[in-house]
Amino acid sequence: MEIKHDYRVKLFDEMGFMRKKCKECGQYFWTLDPDRETCGDSPCDKYSFIGNPITKKKYTYNEMVKEYIKFFEENGHTPIKRSPVIARRWRDDILLTIASIAVFQPWVTKGIVEPVANPLVIAQPCIRLNDIDNVGRTGRHMTCFTMAAHHAFNKEDDFKYWTDKTVELCFNFMKRLGIDEKSITFIESWWEGGGNAGPCYEVITHGVELATLVFMQYEKIGDSYKEIPLKIVDTGYGIERFVWASQGTPTAYDAVFGNIVKKLKENAGIDKIFESQDSSSIASAQDVERILAESATLAGLMDIENVGDLRVLRKKVAEKIGMDVNELDKILSPLEYIYAIADHTRCLSFMFGDGIVPSNVREGYLARLVLRKTLRYMDKVGISIPLKEIICMQLEDLKDLYPELMEMKDYIMDVVDAEEKKYIQTINRGRGIVERMVKSKTEISLDDLIELYDSNGLPPEVVQDIVEEINKKGKKEIKVTVPDNIYTIVAERHEEEGVEEPKAKKQELPDVDAPETELLFYKNPKQKEFEGKVLRTVGDYVILDKTIFYPEGGGQKYDIGYLNDIKVLEVQKKNGIVYHKVPEVSRFKEGDIVKGTIDWINREKLMRNHTATHIINAAAQKVLGKHVWQTGSNVDTEKGRLDITHYERITREQLKEIEKIANDIVLKGINVKSSFMSRNEAEQKYGFRIYQGGVVPGNTLRIIEIEGTDVEACGGTHCENTSEVGFIKILKTERIQDGVERLEYTSGTNSVEEVQKIEDFLIESADILGVPTTQLPKTVKRFFEEWKEQKKTIEELQKKIGEFKKYELANKFEKVGEYDVLVELVTGTQKELMSIADNITGENSIVVLLNENNYILCKRGKNVNLSMKELIRTIAKGGGKDDLAQGKYSDDIESIKAKVIGALQS
C-alpha cells in the first residue's frame, strides 16, 4: 500500500507554525520562526545551549524525571513503574530493555493483552551497547539512559488520542520547562523497528534532539506495509539530554554525573596533570571546559558512527582551537575515560540491581563486558577508588527514584568483588596465553582479539600491551591493531546471537484438525480416571476431547497410564491439542468412548518433584540472594534438576542451609494454590519474578502460589500442600556454565531411598576398614596420610631400582656407528623404566626399553642427532619429543632391535 501522511496538526494551525524545507539536509520541518532556514537538528545547526542553559532552572536527573511524570499525570496519564533492564524476563527475542516500547512488546502491541493503564506515562531506564565505544568521547552517548515516554493504545471503539494531542503535549512540556517556543522545530520523519512502522516527528531545540514522537500504525511485510488495528502513540523523551540542555554543561556526563565525575577527577589528579603541562599546553580548568564544549559541539555536527568519525572529530577540534592533535589527545583521553567510567558504573548499577549475574553468555556476558571495560579505564587513568565505591555513589544518587536498587546493594558489592578477582586472575594468566598464540603467528587479527576476549576474558588493550612487550624483546615483530570500536563489535555479535536457550529436538507432531483438548488435570489435580471421546487418530497418536494425562512441558515429564487396556507411552501437546501415543492405534476409532487411567504413583512423584522445584528455588533465593533466577529445570519421577544463576560456587554450608529451609517449608504444611489470572493482574501483583520458568505466552497465566514463599507462572501439576512433598534431599550441585549452578534433588520416598544408599556406602566402607561409621573420617584420613608416605617410599625405591639396573645394563650397550645403543626388555612399571632410562642414558647413547605390558620408551643423549619421536614411529606406535618418546609396541624385541639399527644406519 502507498503510504501518505499529513504532518499538519491542530497545534500548528492554531499557533501559526510554518512548514519549511531545510536548506542543508532537505528535510521538511515545522517552526514558529519565520527567519529559520534550517531544521534545527545537528549537523544542520550546532549546539547553542552549551554555556547557555535553555530552561528556566537547572534540573538534576531526579528532578527532570519527576517533572516529566508530574506533567503527564496532570494531563490524564497514569504513571506506571519501570520494568527491569533485562528484557529477557518477559521476552525471548532481545536481551536488554532498549526502549520504553519494549516493555509492552509483544503482548500489548499485538493486541493480545490490554495495557495496564491507557494512556500511561513511564520513565524507563534502558541499556544499549551498540555505541559503547562512543561513550565519553562525543559528549552525549551513553550505554544507560532513561527513555521517558507517554503511550496511548488506540482501538476503534476506544480511541484515546493521536497526532494532534501528542504534539501539543510535547510542545507544552517544553514550554513548561521554559524552552523558547520559537527555538522548537518538529522534523517530519519516518520510523521503523521490530516489524512495525509509522510516521514520526523528531523534536529539536538548539541543535539537539530531545524527543521523538512515533505513530505506530503499520506492520512491515517485506517492502510493503499493512495497517494494524491497534494504533500506538510511541514517544521517547531523552531525560539525560533534557538535563544537559537545562544545565548547559560542556557534556551530558557533567550534567548527569556531576558529583561523581568531580570525585573521579580529584582521585585521578586530572586538574593537577593539566596544571603541570608546559606553557604551550592548556593549563586552566576554563580552557579545558572550552575544549570539551568545542568537542561536544563538533561531535553534534557530525554523524558519529564509527572509529573514523571519532578520529576526524579529534582532528577538527584540534584545528578549531589551534592545537596539536597529540597534545589535545593527552588532555581529552583521561577525561573521556572518566566520563565512560561514570556512565558504565550507572549501567552496572541497573544491570546488577535488576539481578543480572555475570557469565560468558547472553546478558551476563554483556554485564561482564561493561565491568571489565570499566576496570581497564580505571587502570588507564589511575583511579584508586574501588569500583564498588563508585557504584555505591551511583546507588545513593538513584535511591530516591529506584529504591529497589539499594535493596540489592549486598549482592552488587559481592558480585563486583568476585568479578574484580576474576579479572586480576585473567590478566595474570593472559601473558602466557598471548605468548603461546604468537609462537605460530606474526599478526593477531580482529578475530583473534575477540576470541581471546570471549574465551579467556582478555581485554584487547591488555593483549596489545603484552604484544608490545614481546616486540621490545626483539625476537620477532608481531602486528596487532585494536579498533577503537572493539567493544561495540563484541557487544553486537553477542546481542545478535539470539537469546533463546538451545532446546533438544523433539519428534514433530503431525497436524490434526480438532478442537483444543479439555485439560481435566487443572480442574481436579487428584482425578485418576476419566472417560473421553476419540476425536481423531493420527500416526501413533489418539486425540480425545478431554484428558487427565499431563503432556510434557514446562520442564515436567508426561504422565503414563492406560486408555482402556492399551498402555499410553508418551503424551505431548501442540496448538492446545493433547496427543496420546499408544502402541496399537488401530484399536481406537473416531467416536469411541474410552476409559483413561493414569499411573497415580508416577504422577505423585512428578507432583512432589515439581513442587520441590519451586520450594528449592525459593530457598536458594533466601540463602544466596534475590539475583537467583531459574534458567532451566527438569522434573522426572525419580529426580528433579534446577539450574539457577549465581556468581560463585555454592558452598557446602549454603547447600545445607538451602536444604534446611526447603524442608522447613515442607513441614509448615503451606497451601499450594493454583489460579488463572490475566497477565496484567499477575505482573502488577507479583512482578516479573513469576516468569522463573521462562517466557509464558498469552493473556491468561496459570499462577502457582506457595503462600508467603513463592509465586510462579507454571503449567505443571503440583501438590496441594507442601507437606505432601515429603523429605527433600539435595543430592549434589555442579557448575554447568559460568554463572549457572545446577542442583539435583529428590523428594518423598525417593529421598529416603537416596539417604539409605548413602548409609549403605558408609556402612560398607566402615566394614571394609573394620571401624564404626563414626570413626570413618578419622580412619580414612589416617590411611590417606599413610598412603602418601608409602607413595613417597615407592618412588624412592623406583629411583634406586633404576640406579641398580644401571650397573646390570651397563655392559649390554652395542656400538652402532658413532652411538652406543641399548634395546632391552625390562621388568617394571612405566615410571620404573623412565627412572632406569634416566640413569643409563649417556651423552652419545640411545636407550630403548620395553616391558611385558607392551610399553616402550626411547631416550637419547644430548649428542645424538636422531629424533626419538621419529624413531618410535618407525618401531612402534607412539609420540613425544625429539629427546624422549613413548608408546606401545607389537613386534618381538629382536625385530625392534633390527629396526632401531636399520634406522641408525640409514
Stockholm file with secondary structure:
# STOCKHOLM 1.0

chainA/1-906         MEIKHDYRVKLFDEMGFMRKKCKECGQYFWTLDPDRETCGDSPCDKYSFIGNPITKKKYTYNEMVKEYIKFFEENGHTPIKRSPVIARRWRDDILLTIASIAVFQPWVTKGIVEPVANPLVIAQPCIRLNDIDNVGRTGRHMTCFTMAAHHAFNKEDDFKYWTDKTVELCFNFMKRLGIDEKSITFIESWWEGGGNAGPCYEVITHGVELATLVFMQYEKIGDSYKEIPLKIVDTGYGIERFVWASQGTPTAYDAVFGNIVKKLKENAGIDKIFESQDSSSIASAQDVERILAESATLAGLMDIENVGDLRVLRKKVAEKIGMDVNELDKILSPLEYIYAIADHTRCLSFMFGDGIVPSNVREGYLARLVLRKTLRYMDKVGISIPLKEIICMQLEDLKDLYPELMEMKDYIMDVVDAEEKKYIQTINRGRGIVERMVKSKTEISLDDLIELYDSNGLPPEVVQDIVEEINKKGKKEIKVTVPDNIYTIVAERHEEEGVEEPKAKKQELPDVDAPETELLFYKNPKQKEFEGKVLRTVGDYVILDKTIFYPEGGGQKYDIGYLNDIKVLEVQKKNGIVYHKVPEVSRFKEGDIVKGTIDWINREKLMRNHTATHIINAAAQKVLGKHVWQTGSNVDTEKGRLDITHYERITREQLKEIEKIANDIVLKGINVKSSFMSRNEAEQKYGFRIYQGGVVPGNTLRIIEIEGTDVEACGGTHCENTSEVGFIKILKTERIQDGVERLEYTSGTNSVEEVQKIEDFLIESADILGVPTTQLPKTVKRFFEEWKEQKKTIEELQKKIGEFKKYELANKFEKVGEYDVLVELVTGTQKELMSIADNITGENSIVVLLNENNYILCKRGKNVNLSMKELIRTIAKGGGKDDLAQGKYSDDIESIKAKVIGALQS
#=GR chainA/1-906 SS CCCCCCCCCHHHHHHTCEEEECTTTCCEEEESCTTCCSCSBTTTSCCCCTTSCCSSSCCCHHHHHHHHHHHHHHTTCEECCCCCSBGGGTCSSCSBCCSGGGGGTTTTTTTSSCCSSSSEEEEEEEECCTTGGGTTTSSSCCSEEEEEEEEEEEBTTBCCCCHHHHHHHHHHHHHHHTCCGGGEEEEEEEEEETTEEEEEEEEEETBEEEEEEEEEEEEEETTEEEEEEEEEEEEEEEHHHHHHHHHTCSSHHHHHSHHHHHHHHHHHTHHHHHHTSCTTSCCSHHHHHHHHHHHHHHHHTSCCCSHHHHHHHHHHHHHHHTCCHHHHHHHHHHHHHHHHHHHHHHHHHHHHHTTCCCCSSHHHHHHHHHHHHHHHHHHHHTCCSCHHHHHHHHHHHHTTTCHHHHHTHHHHHHHHHHHHHHHHHHHHHHHHHHHHHHTTCSEECHHHHHHHHHHHCCCHHHHHHHHHHHHHHTSCCCEECCCTTHHHHHHHHHHHTCCSCCCCCCCCCCCCCCCCCEEHHHHCTTCCEEEEEEEEEETTEEEESEECCCCSBTTBCCCCEEETTEEECEEEEETTEEEEECSCGGGCCTTCEEEEEECHHHHHHHHHHHHHHHHHHHHHHHHHCTTCCEEEEEECSSCEEEEEECSSCCCHHHHHHHHHHHHHHHHTTCBEEEEEEEHHHHHHHHCGGGGTTCCCCSSEEEEEEETTTEEEECCSCCCSBGGGGCCCEEEEEEEEETTEEEEEEECHHHHHHHHHHHHHHHHHHHHHHTSCGGGHHHHHHHHHHHHHHHHHHHHHHHHHHHHHHHHHHGGGCEEETTEEEEEEECCSCHHHHHHHHHHHCCTTEEEEEECTTSEEEEEECTTCCSCHHHHHHHHSEEEECSSEEEEECCSCHHHHHHHHHHHHHC
#=GC SS_cons         CCCCCCCCCHHHHHHTCEEEECTTTCCEEEESCTTCCSCSBTTTSCCCCTTSCCSSSCCCHHHHHHHHHHHHHHTTCEECCCCCSBGGGTCSSCSBCCSGGGGGTTTTTTTSSCCSSSSEEEEEEEECCTTGGGTTTSSSCCSEEEEEEEEEEEBTTBCCCCHHHHHHHHHHHHHHHTCCGGGEEEEEEEEEETTEEEEEEEEEETBEEEEEEEEEEEEEETTEEEEEEEEEEEEEEEHHHHHHHHHTCSSHHHHHSHHHHHHHHHHHTHHHHHHTSCTTSCCSHHHHHHHHHHHHHHHHTSCCCSHHHHHHHHHHHHHHHTCCHHHHHHHHHHHHHHHHHHHHHHHHHHHHHTTCCCCSSHHHHHHHHHHHHHHHHHHHHTCCSCHHHHHHHHHHHHTTTCHHHHHTHHHHHHHHHHHHHHHHHHHHHHHHHHHHHHTTCSEECHHHHHHHHHHHCCCHHHHHHHHHHHHHHTSCCCEECCCTTHHHHHHHHHHHTCCSCCCCCCCCCCCCCCCCCEEHHHHCTTCCEEEEEEEEEETTEEEESEECCCCSBTTBCCCCEEETTEEECEEEEETTEEEEECSCGGGCCTTCEEEEEECHHHHHHHHHHHHHHHHHHHHHHHHHCTTCCEEEEEECSSCEEEEEECSSCCCHHHHHHHHHHHHHHHHTTCBEEEEEEEHHHHHHHHCGGGGTTCCCCSSEEEEEEETTTEEEECCSCCCSBGGGGCCCEEEEEEEEETTEEEEEEECHHHHHHHHHHHHHHHHHHHHHHTSCGGGHHHHHHHHHHHHHHHHHHHHHHHHHHHHHHHHHHGGGCEEETTEEEEEEECCSCHHHHHHHHHHHCCTTEEEEEECTTSEEEEEECTTCCSCHHHHHHHHSEEEECSSEEEEECCSCHHHHHHHHHHHHHC
//
